[in-house]
Amino acid sequence: MRSATNFERAEGRLRAVAPYAFVSGLVAGALLLAALWWLWPGGAAAAGALLLIACGWQIVVLRRQVRAIADRDPLTGVASRSCFARALERAVHESSRFGTPVSVAVLDCDDFKRLNEQLGHAAGDAVLIEVADVLSQLASPPGVVARLWGDAFGILLPSASLEAARELLREADRRLRARMDRHGWPVTFSVGISCCGGDVATAEALLADADALMFAVKRRGRNGIASRDRCEESRLATDAPSPEFARQP
């Protein structure tokens, strides 16, 4: 199964090839322009202007193609990790500016390696596609869903309180359970949710906190949701709240 690392390598190769494609087109255009100058000097100036316009357009098209590839996960179609990072930076900046909350969740598939070993990588890919579909339905714009790495997904919920984020992820868990049961896939989900407001956290710290909470669920037996309000934590300097676990039966 293709990982985010392999995808980033493919993106890097495209970025490396794009300049060569542009240079080859420029050389071909220059040769054509020289031939035109030799055969028809009066039209060379107009041809040169058209060549510059064509080269500029080619640059724009190549940049858009590279950005489109960089911003999407090739398997699931959700945002890539780099796209998610930029969106998270913007959301935290807006939170700091206006004092609105922003919530981030990390959802990881439990027993995913065992699923791949027992049912094959095609089944693993199908699980990831189903997860991406459910999360995308619930976290509609301005929310952002991304495949962060392997079988882990990030969910960005701008202007969402911790309780709103909890409710959304509980609903996601219910829908995902139904889909897993329908296909006979022995997969559950561990989720960490972190919320901040104002200037109490950086984008990196907010994501790292959600990731740490997700791993806390893993250590406690998987198949649950842990959450923390960093706003409350910042006000309770000597009594930081412990994560709340909403374990499903």
Number of C-alpha atoms within 10 A of each C-alpha: 12 11 16 18 11 11 18 17 12 14 16 13 11 16 17 11 11 15 13 11 12 16 12 11 16 17 11 12 19 14 12 16 21 15 13 17 16 11 11 11 13 11 12 18 13 11 16 18 11 13 18 13 11 15 17 12 12 16 14 11 12 17 13 12 14 15 14 12 17 22 17 20 23 16 17 19 16 23 25 25 22 16 19 22 19 11 19 25 14 14 23 28 16 19 21 19 12 12 16 18 23 25 31 28 30 29 27 26 20 19 13 22 13 13 17 15 11 11 11 13 15 10 17 21 17 14 23 19 15 15 26 20 16 16 26 19 11 15 18 11 12 12 19 21 29 27 29 24 15 15 18 20 24 28 26 26 26 24 22 20 18 22 13 13 25 22 11 17 23 18 15 20 24 12 14 21 16 12 17 16 11 9 11 9 16 13 19 18 23 24 33 32 31 30 29 30 24 17 17 19 19 15 19 12 12 23 25 17 23 25 22 18 26 28 19 20 24 19 9 10 11 20 22 24 28 24 27 22 21 21 17 16 16 14 11 11 9 8 10 14 14 11 17 15 17 15 14 11 5
